[in-house]
Amino acid sequence: MKNIYVGNLSFGASEESIRALFEPHGTVSRVHIVTDRDTGQPRGFGFIEMANDGEAEKAIAALNGTDFEGRTLSVTEARPKTSRPGGGGFGRKRW
């Protein structure tokens, strides 16, 4: 299982359209478009999971730098999520 990062997505891109873009290169297990937690609007990037690592590598090579819905895609292997320090609150004590 390989996780792929897709950046510079059109804000009109749907999970179905992204799945259709990747499926010619192999089996797509999951598509996730990242949205803003406050507005629910797409943030312009997402992640695709592909079951076969070889197919995922071929998809990355084939789709990186291509035009999709008027935008040039950035397609790379996703890096593991790094932990960021918690925070917020601007120094207020929470009760």
SEFIZA-3560 file (N, C-alpha, C; in Angstrom, 3 decimals):
REM SEFIZA-3560
<numar><xx>0.862</xx><yy>-1.180</yy><zz>0.000</zz><atom>N</atom></numar>
<numar><xx>0.000</xx><yy>0.000</yy><zz>0.000</zz><atom>CA</atom></numar>
<numar><xx>0.900</xx><yy>1.232</yy><zz>0.000</zz><atom>C</atom></numar>
<numar><xx>0.670</xx><yy>2.118</yy><zz>-0.955</zz><atom>N</atom></numar>
<numar><xx>1.466</xx><yy>3.336</yy><zz>-1.046</zz><atom>CA</atom></numar>
<numar><xx>0.541</xx><yy>4.538</yy><zz>-1.021</zz><atom>C</atom></numar>
<numar><xx>0.928</xx><yy>5.540</yy><zz>-0.254</zz><atom>N</atom></numar>
<numar><xx>0.159</xx><yy>6.772</yy><zz>-0.134</zz><atom>CA</atom></numar>
<numar><xx>0.811</xx><yy>7.831</yy><zz>-1.018</zz><atom>C</atom></numar>
<numar><xx>0.008</xx><yy>8.495</yy><zz>-1.846</zz><atom>N</atom></numar>
<numar><xx>0.505</xx><yy>9.468</yy><zz>-2.818</zz><atom>CA</atom></numar>
<numar><xx>-0.071</xx><yy>10.843</yy><zz>-2.484</zz><atom>C</atom></numar>
<numar><xx>0.797</xx><yy>11.854</yy><zz>-2.490</zz><atom>N</atom></numar>
<numar><xx>0.381</xx><yy>13.240</yy><zz>-2.305</zz><atom>CA</atom></numar>
<numar><xx>0.106</xx><yy>13.849</yy><zz>-3.679</zz><atom>C</atom></numar>
<numar><xx>-1.011</xx><yy>14.568</yy><zz>-3.801</zz><atom>N</atom></numar>
<numar><xx>-1.337</xx><yy>15.271</yy><zz>-5.038</zz><atom>CA</atom></numar>
<numar><xx>-1.579</xx><yy>16.728</yy><zz>-4.685</zz><atom>C</atom></numar>
<numar><xx>-0.722</xx><yy>17.603</yy><zz>-5.172</zz><atom>N</atom></numar>
<numar><xx>-0.834</xx><yy>19.031</yy><zz>-4.887</zz><atom>CA</atom></numar>
<numar><xx>-1.240</xx><yy>19.826</yy><zz>-6.104</zz><atom>C</atom></numar>
<numar><xx>-1.659</xx><yy>21.059</yy><zz>-5.865</zz><atom>N</atom></numar>
<numar><xx>-2.092</xx><yy>22.008</yy><zz>-6.885</zz><atom>CA</atom></numar>
<numar><xx>-3.369</xx><yy>21.550</yy><zz>-7.588</zz><atom>C</atom></numar>
<numar><xx>-4.250</xx><yy>20.923</yy><zz>-6.812</zz><atom>N</atom></numar>
<numar><xx>-5.533</xx><yy>20.487</yy><zz>-7.363</zz><atom>CA</atom></numar>
<numar><xx>-6.445</xx><yy>21.682</yy><zz>-7.585</zz><atom>C</atom></numar>
<numar><xx>-7.238</xx><yy>21.596</yy><zz>-8.613</zz><atom>N</atom></numar>
<numar><xx>-8.288</xx><yy>22.573</yy><zz>-8.852</zz><atom>CA</atom></numar>
<numar><xx>-9.278</xx><yy>22.482</yy><zz>-7.692</zz><atom>C</atom></numar>
<numar><xx>-9.824</xx><yy>23.615</yy><zz>-7.276</zz><atom>N</atom></numar>
<numar><xx>-10.785</xx><yy>23.594</yy><zz>-6.179</zz><atom>CA</atom></numar>
<numar><xx>-12.093</xx><yy>22.925</yy><zz>-6.586</zz><atom>C</atom></numar>
<numar><xx>-12.287</xx><yy>22.718</yy><zz>-7.880</zz><atom>N</atom></numar>
<numar><xx>-13.463</xx><yy>22.027</yy><zz>-8.375</zz><atom>CA</atom></numar>
<numar><xx>-13.267</xx><yy>20.531</yy><zz>-8.537</zz><atom>C</atom></numar>
<numar><xx>-12.067</xx><yy>20.030</yy><zz>-8.260</zz><atom>N</atom></numar>
<numar><xx>-11.786</xx><yy>18.602</yy><zz>-8.413</zz><atom>CA</atom></numar>
<numar><xx>-12.602</xx><yy>17.801</yy><zz>-7.396</zz><atom>C</atom></numar>
<numar><xx>-13.106</xx><yy>16.652</yy><zz>-7.834</zz><atom>N</atom></numar>
<numar><xx>-13.875</xx><yy>15.787</yy><zz>-6.944</zz><atom>CA</atom></numar>
<numar><xx>-13.108</xx><yy>14.485</yy><zz>-6.718</zz><atom>C</atom></numar>
<numar><xx>-13.514</xx><yy>13.744</yy><zz>-5.697</zz><atom>N</atom></numar>
<numar><xx>-12.880</xx><yy>12.454</yy><zz>-5.448</zz><atom>CA</atom></numar>
<numar><xx>-13.064</xx><yy>11.536</yy><zz>-6.653</zz><atom>C</atom></numar>
<numar><xx>-14.224</xx><yy>11.626</yy><zz>-7.299</zz><atom>N</atom></numar>
<numar><xx>-14.489</xx><yy>10.783</yy><zz>-8.462</zz><atom>CA</atom></numar>
<numar><xx>-13.579</xx><yy>11.135</yy><zz>-9.644</zz><atom>C</atom></numar>
<numar><xx>-13.362</xx><yy>12.440</yy><zz>-9.875</zz><atom>N</atom></numar>
<numar><xx>-12.517</xx><yy>12.834</yy><zz>-11.004</zz><atom>CA</atom></numar>
<numar><xx>-11.051</xx><yy>12.463</yy><zz>-10.763</zz><atom>C</atom></numar>
<numar><xx>-10.613</xx><yy>12.552</yy><zz>-9.511</zz><atom>N</atom></numar>
<numar><xx>-9.231</xx><yy>12.176</yy><zz>-9.188</zz><atom>CA</atom></numar>
<numar><xx>-9.062</xx><yy>10.664</yy><zz>-9.300</zz><atom>C</atom></numar>
<numar><xx>-10.052</xx><yy>9.914</yy><zz>-8.829</zz><atom>N</atom></numar>
<numar><xx>-10.009</xx><yy>8.457</yy><zz>-8.952</zz><atom>CA</atom></numar>
<numar><xx>-9.921</xx><yy>8.068</yy><zz>-10.439</zz><atom>C</atom></numar>
<numar><xx>-10.712</xx><yy>8.726</yy><zz>-11.276</zz><atom>N</atom></numar>
<numar><xx>-10.695</xx><yy>8.437</yy><zz>-12.711</zz><atom>CA</atom></numar>
<numar><xx>-9.338</xx><yy>8.763</yy><zz>-13.335</zz><atom>C</atom></numar>
<numar><xx>-8.652</xx><yy>9.774</yy><zz>-12.816</zz><atom>N</atom></numar>
<numar><xx>-7.327</xx><yy>10.137</yy><zz>-13.311</zz><atom>CA</atom></numar>
<numar><xx>-6.291</xx><yy>9.062</yy><zz>-12.974</zz><atom>C</atom></numar>
<numar><xx>-6.381</xx><yy>8.490</yy><zz>-11.768</zz><atom>N</atom></numar>
<numar><xx>-5.380</xx><yy>7.533</yy><zz>-11.296</zz><atom>CA</atom></numar>
<numar><xx>-5.681</xx><yy>6.086</yy><zz>-11.692</zz><atom>C</atom></numar>
<numar><xx>-6.942</xx><yy>5.719</yy><zz>-11.870</zz><atom>N</atom></numar>
<numar><xx>-7.286</xx><yy>4.323</yy><zz>-12.122</zz><atom>CA</atom></numar>
<numar><xx>-6.658</xx><yy>3.707</yy><zz>-13.368</zz><atom>C</atom></numar>
<numar><xx>-6.389</xx><yy>4.459</yy><zz>-14.448</zz><atom>N</atom></numar>
<numar><xx>-5.710</xx><yy>3.813</yy><zz>-15.576</zz><atom>CA</atom></numar>
<numar><xx>-4.312</xx><yy>3.288</yy><zz>-15.225</zz><atom>C</atom></numar>
<numar><xx>-3.759</xx><yy>3.739</yy><zz>-14.095</zz><atom>N</atom></numar>
<numar><xx>-2.410</xx><yy>3.333</yy><zz>-13.699</zz><atom>CA</atom></numar>
<numar><xx>-2.413</xx><yy>2.217</yy><zz>-12.665</zz><atom>C</atom></numar>
<numar><xx>-3.594</xx><yy>1.869</yy><zz>-12.134</zz><atom>N</atom></numar>
<numar><xx>-3.670</xx><yy>0.790</yy><zz>-11.160</zz><atom>CA</atom></numar>
<numar><xx>-4.887</xx><yy>0.937</yy><zz>-10.260</zz><atom>C</atom></numar>
<numar><xx>-4.964</xx><yy>0.041</yy><zz>-9.287</zz><atom>N</atom></numar>
<numar><xx>-6.099</xx><yy>0.005</yy><zz>-8.370</zz><atom>CA</atom></numar>
<numar><xx>-5.984</xx><yy>1.106</yy><zz>-7.320</zz><atom>C</atom></numar>
<numar><xx>-7.001</xx><yy>1.949</yy><zz>-7.257</zz><atom>N</atom></numar>
<numar><xx>-7.049</xx><yy>3.035</yy><zz>-6.272</zz><atom>CA</atom></numar>
<numar><xx>-7.875</xx><yy>2.551</yy><zz>-5.088</zz><atom>C</atom></numar>
<numar><xx>-7.262</xx><yy>2.531</yy><zz>-3.902</zz><atom>N</atom></numar>
<numar><xx>-7.958</xx><yy>2.072</yy><zz>-2.706</zz><atom>CA</atom></numar>
<numar><xx>-8.766</xx><yy>3.181</yy><zz>-2.059</zz><atom>C</atom></numar>
<numar><xx>-8.212</xx><yy>4.401</yy><zz>-2.077</zz><atom>N</atom></numar>
<numar><xx>-8.862</xx><yy>5.501</yy><zz>-1.368</zz><atom>CA</atom></numar>
<numar><xx>-8.426</xx><yy>6.827</yy><zz>-1.964</zz><atom>C</atom></numar>
<numar><xx>-9.345</xx><yy>7.789</yy><zz>-2.006</zz><atom>N</atom></numar>
<numar><xx>-9.052</xx><yy>9.164</yy><zz>-2.419</zz><atom>CA</atom></numar>
<numar><xx>-9.529</xx><yy>10.070</yy><zz>-1.300</zz><atom>C</atom></numar>
<numar><xx>-8.679</xx><yy>11.000</yy><zz>-0.885</zz><atom>N</atom></numar>
<numar><xx>-9.057</xx><yy>11.944</yy><zz>0.168</zz><atom>CA</atom></numar>
<numar><xx>-8.619</xx><yy>13.354</yy><zz>-0.244</zz><atom>C</atom></numar>
<numar><xx>-9.591</xx><yy>14.243</yy><zz>-0.429</zz><atom>N</atom></numar>
<numar><xx>-9.294</xx><yy>15.652</yy><zz>-0.702</zz><atom>CA</atom></numar>
<numar><xx>-9.332</xx><yy>16.385</yy><zz>0.633</zz><atom>C</atom></numar>
<numar><xx>-8.265</xx><yy>17.085</yy><zz>0.957</zz><atom>N</atom></numar>
<numar><xx>-8.176</xx><yy>17.798</yy><zz>2.231</zz><atom>CA</atom></numar>
<numar><xx>-8.999</xx><yy>19.081</yy><zz>2.145</zz><atom>C</atom></numar>
<numar><xx>-9.814</xx><yy>19.289</yy><zz>3.179</zz><atom>N</atom></numar>
<numar><xx>-10.660</xx><yy>20.484</yy><zz>3.233</zz><atom>CA</atom></numar>
<numar><xx>-10.342</xx><yy>21.303</yy><zz>4.470</zz><atom>C</atom></numar>
<numar><xx>-10.661</xx><yy>22.583</yy><zz>4.399</zz><atom>N</atom></numar>
<numar><xx>-10.498</xx><yy>23.479</yy><zz>5.534</zz><atom>CA</atom></numar>
<numar><xx>-11.506</xx><yy>23.095</yy><zz>6.605</zz><atom>C</atom></numar>
<numar><xx>-11.056</xx><yy>22.954</yy><zz>7.831</zz><atom>N</atom></numar>
<numar><xx>-11.974</xx><yy>22.482</yy><zz>8.869</zz><atom>CA</atom></numar>
<numar><xx>-13.034</xx><yy>23.508</yy><zz>9.236</zz><atom>C</atom></numar>
<numar><xx>-12.765</xx><yy>24.795</yy><zz>9.010</zz><atom>N</atom></numar>
<numar><xx>-13.738</xx><yy>25.826</yy><zz>9.349</zz><atom>CA</atom></numar>
<numar><xx>-14.763</xx><yy>26.044</yy><zz>8.238</zz><atom>C</atom></numar>
<numar><xx>-14.300</xx><yy>26.104</yy><zz>6.992</zz><atom>N</atom></numar>
<numar><xx>-15.199</xx><yy>26.428</yy><zz>5.875</zz><atom>CA</atom></numar>
<numar><xx>-15.670</xx><yy>25.202</yy><zz>5.104</zz><atom>C</atom></numar>
<numar><xx>-14.929</xx><yy>24.099</yy><zz>5.208</zz><atom>N</atom></numar>
<numar><xx>-15.268</xx><yy>22.913</yy><zz>4.443</zz><atom>CA</atom></numar>
<numar><xx>-14.835</xx><yy>22.988</yy><zz>2.989</zz><atom>C</atom></numar>
<numar><xx>-14.192</xx><yy>24.075</yy><zz>2.597</zz><atom>N</atom></numar>
<numar><xx>-13.727</xx><yy>24.252</yy><zz>1.222</zz><atom>CA</atom></numar>
<numar><xx>-12.440</xx><yy>23.455</yy><zz>0.982</zz><atom>C</atom></numar>
<numar><xx>-12.263</xx><yy>22.917</yy><zz>-0.228</zz><atom>N</atom></numar>
<numar><xx>-11.025</xx><yy>22.192</yy><zz>-0.537</zz><atom>CA</atom></numar>
<numar><xx>-9.804</xx><yy>23.099</yy><zz>-0.379</zz><atom>C</atom></numar>
<numar><xx>-8.687</xx><yy>22.505</yy><zz>0.060</zz><atom>N</atom></numar>
<numar><xx>-7.448</xx><yy>23.263</yy><zz>0.261</zz><atom>CA</atom></numar>
<numar><xx>-6.484</xx><yy>23.132</yy><zz>-0.910</zz><atom>C</atom></numar>
<numar><xx>-6.860</xx><yy>22.380</yy><zz>-1.952</zz><atom>N</atom></numar>
<numar><xx>-6.021</xx><yy>22.306</yy><zz>-3.144</zz><atom>CA</atom></numar>
<numar><xx>-5.035</xx><yy>21.156</yy><zz>-3.160</zz><atom>C</atom></numar>
<numar><xx>-5.189</xx><yy>20.220</yy><zz>-2.220</zz><atom>N</atom></numar>
<numar><xx>-4.335</xx><yy>19.034</yy><zz>-2.250</zz><atom>CA</atom></numar>
<numar><xx>-5.086</xx><yy>17.854</yy><zz>-1.658</zz><atom>C</atom></numar>
<numar><xx>-4.532</xx><yy>16.670</yy><zz>-1.881</zz><atom>N</atom></numar>
<numar><xx>-5.179</xx><yy>15.473</yy><zz>-1.369</zz><atom>CA</atom></numar>
<numar><xx>-4.229</xx><yy>14.296</yy><zz>-1.388</zz><atom>C</atom></numar>
<numar><xx>-4.773</xx><yy>13.138</yy><zz>-1.035</zz><atom>N</atom></numar>
<numar><xx>-3.984</xx><yy>11.918</yy><zz>-0.947</zz><atom>CA</atom></numar>
<numar><xx>-4.726</xx><yy>10.784</yy><zz>-1.624</zz><atom>C</atom></numar>
<numar><xx>-3.959</xx><yy>9.930</yy><zz>-2.288</zz><atom>N</atom></numar>
<numar><xx>-4.489</xx><yy>8.760</yy><zz>-2.961</zz><atom>CA</atom></numar>
<numar><xx>-3.748</xx><yy>7.559</yy><zz>-2.400</zz><atom>C</atom></numar>
<numar><xx>-4.472</xx><yy>6.511</yy><zz>-2.055</zz><atom>N</atom></numar>
<numar><xx>-3.846</xx><yy>5.254</yy><zz>-1.645</zz><atom>CA</atom></numar>
<numar><xx>-4.006</xx><yy>4.266</yy><zz>-2.782</zz><atom>C</atom></numar>
<numar><xx>-2.894</xx><yy>3.642</yy><zz>-3.150</zz><atom>N</atom></numar>
<numar><xx>-2.922</xx><yy>2.606</yy><zz>-4.176</zz><atom>CA</atom></numar>
<numar><xx>-2.402</xx><yy>1.318</yy><zz>-3.554</zz><atom>C</atom></numar>
<numar><xx>-3.076</xx><yy>0.205</yy><zz>-3.872</zz><atom>N</atom></numar>
<numar><xx>-2.772</xx><yy>-1.077</yy><zz>-3.247</zz><atom>CA</atom></numar>
<numar><xx>-1.405</xx><yy>-1.631</yy><zz>-3.650</zz><atom>C</atom></numar>
<numar><xx>-0.981</xx><yy>-1.371</yy><zz>-4.868</zz><atom>N</atom></numar>
<numar><xx>0.249</xx><yy>-1.946</yy><zz>-5.390</zz><atom>CA</atom></numar>
<numar><xx>1.319</xx><yy>-0.863</yy><zz>-5.508</zz><atom>C</atom></numar>
<numar><xx>2.474</xx><yy>-1.079</yy><zz>-4.862</zz><atom>N</atom></numar>
<numar><xx>3.547</xx><yy>-0.075</yy><zz>-4.883</zz><atom>CA</atom></numar>
<numar><xx>4.067</xx><yy>0.197</yy><zz>-6.287</zz><atom>C</atom></numar>
<numar><xx>4.183</xx><yy>-0.833</yy><zz>-7.108</zz><atom>N</atom></numar>
<numar><xx>4.666</xx><yy>-0.651</yy><zz>-8.475</zz><atom>CA</atom></numar>
<numar><xx>3.714</xx><yy>0.207</yy><zz>-9.296</zz><atom>C</atom></numar>
<numar><xx>2.414</xx><yy>-0.042</yy><zz>-9.148</zz><atom>N</atom></numar>
<numar><xx>1.421</xx><yy>0.764</yy><zz>-9.856</zz><atom>CA</atom></numar>
<numar><xx>1.463</xx><yy>2.211</yy><zz>-9.361</zz><atom>C</atom></numar>
<numar><xx>1.656</xx><yy>2.389</yy><zz>-8.068</zz><atom>N</atom></numar>
<numar><xx>1.729</xx><yy>3.741</yy><zz>-7.495</zz><atom>CA</atom></numar>
<numar><xx>2.920</xx><yy>4.498</yy><zz>-8.066</zz><atom>C</atom></numar>
<numar><xx>4.064</xx><yy>3.833</yy><zz>-8.173</zz><atom>N</atom></numar>
<numar><xx>5.259</xx><yy>4.480</yy><zz>-8.734</zz><atom>CA</atom></numar>
<numar><xx>5.018</xx><yy>4.887</yy><zz>-10.189</zz><atom>C</atom></numar>
<numar><xx>4.349</xx><yy>4.015</yy><zz>-10.941</zz><atom>N</atom></numar>
<numar><xx>4.039</xx><yy>4.334</yy><zz>-12.340</zz><atom>CA</atom></numar>
<numar><xx>3.083</xx><yy>5.524</yy><zz>-12.420</zz><atom>C</atom></numar>
<numar><xx>2.103</xx><yy>5.576</yy><zz>-11.541</zz><atom>N</atom></numar>
<numar><xx>1.155</xx><yy>6.697</yy><zz>-11.517</zz><atom>CA</atom></numar>
<numar><xx>1.866</xx><yy>8.002</yy><zz>-11.193</zz><atom>C</atom></numar>
<numar><xx>2.776</xx><yy>7.964</yy><zz>-10.218</zz><atom>N</atom></numar>
<numar><xx>3.536</xx><yy>9.166</yy><zz>-9.853</zz><atom>CA</atom></numar>
<numar><xx>4.342</xx><yy>9.651</yy><zz>-11.051</zz><atom>C</atom></numar>
<numar><xx>5.057</xx><yy>8.729</yy><zz>-11.701</zz><atom>N</atom></numar>
<numar><xx>5.887</xx><yy>9.095</yy><zz>-12.856</zz><atom>CA</atom></numar>
<numar><xx>5.037</xx><yy>9.637</yy><zz>-14.005</zz><atom>C</atom></numar>
<numar><xx>3.875</xx><yy>9.039</yy><zz>-14.217</zz><atom>N</atom></numar>
<numar><xx>3.035</xx><yy>9.436</yy><zz>-15.351</zz><atom>CA</atom></numar>
<numar><xx>2.296</xx><yy>10.753</yy><zz>-15.108</zz><atom>C</atom></numar>
<numar><xx>1.907</xx><yy>11.032</yy><zz>-13.861</zz><atom>N</atom></numar>
<numar><xx>1.017</xx><yy>12.164</yy><zz>-13.609</zz><atom>CA</atom></numar>
<numar><xx>1.698</xx><yy>13.412</yy><zz>-13.052</zz><atom>C</atom></numar>
<numar><xx>2.885</xx><yy>13.277</yy><zz>-12.482</zz><atom>N</atom></numar>
<numar><xx>3.562</xx><yy>14.462</yy><zz>-11.944</zz><atom>CA</atom></numar>
<numar><xx>3.864</xx><yy>15.455</yy><zz>-13.069</zz><atom>C</atom></numar>
<numar><xx>3.440</xx><yy>16.691</yy><zz>-12.878</zz><atom>N</atom></numar>
<numar><xx>3.693</xx><yy>17.736</yy><zz>-13.865</zz><atom>CA</atom></numar>
<numar><xx>2.663</xx><yy>17.802</yy><zz>-14.982</zz><atom>C</atom></numar>
<numar><xx>1.637</xx><yy>16.941</yy><zz>-14.945</zz><atom>N</atom></numar>
<numar><xx>0.617</xx><yy>16.972</yy><zz>-15.984</zz><atom>CA</atom></numar>
<numar><xx>-0.474</xx><yy>17.983</yy><zz>-15.646</zz><atom>C</atom></numar>
<numar><xx>-1.216</xx><yy>18.377</yy><zz>-16.675</zz><atom>N</atom></numar>
<numar><xx>-2.319</xx><yy>19.320</yy><zz>-16.496</zz><atom>CA</atom></numar>
<numar><xx>-3.588</xx><yy>18.551</yy><zz>-16.150</zz><atom>C</atom></numar>
<numar><xx>-4.289</xx><yy>19.011</yy><zz>-15.117</zz><atom>N</atom></numar>
<numar><xx>-5.569</xx><yy>18.421</yy><zz>-14.717</zz><atom>CA</atom></numar>
<numar><xx>-6.501</xx><yy>19.555</yy><zz>-14.330</zz><atom>C</atom></numar>
<numar><xx>-7.549</xx><yy>19.721</yy><zz>-15.102</zz><atom>N</atom></numar>
<numar><xx>-8.539</xx><yy>20.772</yy><zz>-14.872</zz><atom>CA</atom></numar>
<numar><xx>-7.885</xx><yy>22.158</yy><zz>-14.802</zz><atom>C</atom></numar>
<numar><xx>-6.911</xx><yy>22.370</yy><zz>-15.696</zz><atom>N</atom></numar>
<numar><xx>-6.277</xx><yy>23.681</yy><zz>-15.805</zz><atom>CA</atom></numar>
<numar><xx>-5.162</xx><yy>23.954</yy><zz>-14.820</zz><atom>C</atom></numar>
<numar><xx>-4.759</xx><yy>22.971</yy><zz>-14.037</zz><atom>N</atom></numar>
<numar><xx>-3.680</xx><yy>23.155</yy><zz>-13.065</zz><atom>CA</atom></numar>
<numar><xx>-2.611</xx><yy>22.094</yy><zz>-13.290</zz><atom>C</atom></numar>
<numar><xx>-1.339</xx><yy>22.458</yy><zz>-13.072</zz><atom>N</atom></numar>
<numar><xx>-0.233</xx><yy>21.521</yy><zz>-13.201</zz><atom>CA</atom></numar>
<numar><xx>-0.063</xx><yy>20.787</yy><zz>-11.878</zz><atom>C</atom></numar>
<numar><xx>-0.271</xx><yy>19.476</yy><zz>-11.902</zz><atom>N</atom></numar>
<numar><xx>-0.239</xx><yy>18.686</yy><zz>-10.676</zz><atom>CA</atom></numar>
<numar><xx>1.170</xx><yy>18.443</yy><zz>-10.165</zz><atom>C</atom></numar>
<numar><xx>1.282</xx><yy>18.389</yy><zz>-8.834</zz><atom>N</atom></numar>
<numar><xx>2.489</xx><yy>17.941</yy><zz>-8.162</zz><atom>CA</atom></numar>
<numar><xx>2.139</xx><yy>16.602</yy><zz>-7.526</zz><atom>C</atom></numar>
<numar><xx>2.711</xx><yy>15.520</yy><zz>-8.047</zz><atom>N</atom></numar>
<numar><xx>2.381</xx><yy>14.176</yy><zz>-7.581</zz><atom>CA</atom></numar>
<numar><xx>3.657</xx><yy>13.523</yy><zz>-7.068</zz><atom>C</atom></numar>
<numar><xx>3.674</xx><yy>13.198</yy><zz>-5.776</zz><atom>N</atom></numar>
<numar><xx>4.847</xx><yy>12.581</yy><zz>-5.152</zz><atom>CA</atom></numar>
<numar><xx>4.393</xx><yy>11.538</yy><zz>-4.136</zz><atom>C</atom></numar>
<numar><xx>5.351</xx><yy>10.738</yy><zz>-3.682</zz><atom>N</atom></numar>
<numar><xx>5.030</xx><yy>9.827</yy><zz>-2.586</zz><atom>CA</atom></numar>
<numar><xx>4.808</xx><yy>10.668</yy><zz>-1.336</zz><atom>C</atom></numar>
<numar><xx>3.739</xx><yy>10.371</yy><zz>-0.606</zz><atom>N</atom></numar>
<numar><xx>3.422</xx><yy>11.137</yy><zz>0.602</zz><atom>CA</atom></numar>
<numar><xx>4.449</xx><yy>10.829</yy><zz>1.689</zz><atom>C</atom></numar>
<numar><xx>4.839</xx><yy>11.868</yy><zz>2.400</zz><atom>N</atom></numar>
<numar><xx>5.737</xx><yy>11.694</yy><zz>3.539</zz><atom>CA</atom></numar>
<numar><xx>4.893</xx><yy>11.392</yy><zz>4.771</zz><atom>C</atom></numar>
<numar><xx>5.439</xx><yy>10.655</yy><zz>5.717</zz><atom>N</atom></numar>
<numar><xx>4.681</xx><yy>10.398</yy><zz>6.945</zz><atom>CA</atom></numar>
<numar><xx>4.364</xx><yy>11.709</yy><zz>7.666</zz><atom>C</atom></numar>
<numar><xx>3.209</xx><yy>11.752</yy><zz>8.287</zz><atom>N</atom></numar>
<numar><xx>2.800</xx><yy>12.948</yy><zz>9.018</zz><atom>CA</atom></numar>
<numar><xx>3.722</xx><yy>13.140</yy><zz>10.213</zz><atom>C</atom></numar>
<numar><xx>4.236</xx><yy>14.354</yy><zz>10.364</zz><atom>N</atom></numar>
<numar><xx>5.092</xx><yy>14.647</yy><zz>11.507</zz><atom>CA</atom></numar>
<numar><xx>4.243</xx><yy>15.218</yy><zz>12.625</zz><atom>C</atom></numar>
<numar><xx>4.654</xx><yy>14.926</yy><zz>13.839</zz><atom>N</atom></numar>
<numar><xx>3.891</xx><yy>15.470</yy><zz>14.965</zz><atom>CA</atom></numar>
<numar><xx>4.307</xx><yy>16.917</yy><zz>15.170</zz><atom>C</atom></numar>
<numar><xx>3.303</xx><yy>17.740</yy><zz>15.337</zz><atom>N</atom></numar>
<numar><xx>3.554</xx><yy>19.148</yy><zz>15.593</zz><atom>CA</atom></numar>
<numar><xx>3.128</xx><yy>19.430</yy><zz>17.018</zz><atom>C</atom></numar>
<numar><xx>3.816</xx><yy>20.353</yy><zz>17.678</zz><atom>N</atom></numar>
<numar><xx>3.420</xx><yy>20.649</yy><zz>19.047</zz><atom>CA</atom></numar>
<numar><xx>2.007</xx><yy>21.216</yy><zz>19.092</zz><atom>C</atom></numar>
<numar><xx>1.282</xx><yy>20.813</yy><zz>20.103</zz><atom>N</atom></numar>
<numar><xx>-0.061</xx><yy>21.357</yy><zz>20.296</zz><atom>CA</atom></numar>
<numar><xx>0.048</xx><yy>22.827</yy><zz>20.617</zz><atom>C</atom></numar>
<numar><xx>-1.039</xx><yy>23.443</yy><zz>20.748</zz><atom>N</atom></numar>
<numar><xx>-0.936</xx><yy>24.859</yy><zz>21.075</zz><atom>CA</atom></numar>
<numar><xx>-2.209</xx><yy>25.570</yy><zz>20.753</zz><atom>C</atom></numar>
<numar><xx>-2.044</xx><yy>26.802</yy><zz>20.428</zz><atom>N</atom></numar>
<numar><xx>-3.212</xx><yy>27.640</yy><zz>20.237</zz><atom>CA</atom></numar>
<numar><xx>-3.601</xx><yy>28.206</yy><zz>21.585</zz><atom>C</atom></numar>
<numar><xx>-4.662</xx><yy>28.909</yy><zz>21.622</zz><atom>N</atom></numar>
<numar><xx>-5.137</xx><yy>29.438</yy><zz>22.879</zz><atom>CA</atom></numar>
<numar><xx>-4.466</xx><yy>30.723</yy><zz>23.302</zz><atom>C</atom></numar>
<numar><xx>-3.376</xx><yy>31.083</yy><zz>22.667</zz><atom>N</atom></numar>
<numar><xx>-2.677</xx><yy>32.336</yy><zz>22.933</zz><atom>CA</atom></numar>
<numar><xx>-2.381</xx><yy>32.549</yy><zz>24.410</zz><atom>C</atom></numar>
<numar><xx>-1.979</xx><yy>31.465</yy><zz>25.074</zz><atom>N</atom></numar>
<numar><xx>-1.569</xx><yy>31.596</yy><zz>26.469</zz><atom>CA</atom></numar>
<numar><xx>-2.719</xx><yy>31.594</yy><zz>27.453</zz><atom>C</atom></numar>
<numar><xx>-3.934</xx><yy>31.421</yy><zz>26.973</zz><atom>N</atom></numar>
<numar><xx>-5.070</xx><yy>31.378</yy><zz>27.904</zz><atom>CA</atom></numar>
<numar><xx>-5.082</xx><yy>30.048</yy><zz>28.614</zz><atom>C</atom></numar>
<numar><xx>-5.493</xx><yy>30.094</yy><zz>29.838</zz><atom>N</atom></numar>
<numar><xx>-5.666</xx><yy>28.853</yy><zz>30.571</zz><atom>CA</atom></numar>
<numar><xx>-7.044</xx><yy>28.300</yy><zz>30.259</zz><atom>C</atom></numar>
<numar><xx>-7.100</xx><yy>27.048</yy><zz>29.905</zz><atom>N</atom></numar>
<numar><xx>-8.388</xx><yy>26.416</yy><zz>29.583</zz><atom>CA</atom></numar>
<numar><xx>-8.919</xx><yy>25.718</yy><zz>30.817</zz><atom>C</atom></numar>
<numar><xx>-10.168</xx><yy>25.914</yy><zz>31.126</zz><atom>N</atom></numar>
<numar><xx>-10.777</xx><yy>25.307</yy><zz>32.324</zz><atom>CA</atom></numar>
<numar><xx>-11.547</xx><yy>24.127</yy><zz>31.957</zz><atom>C</atom></numar>
//
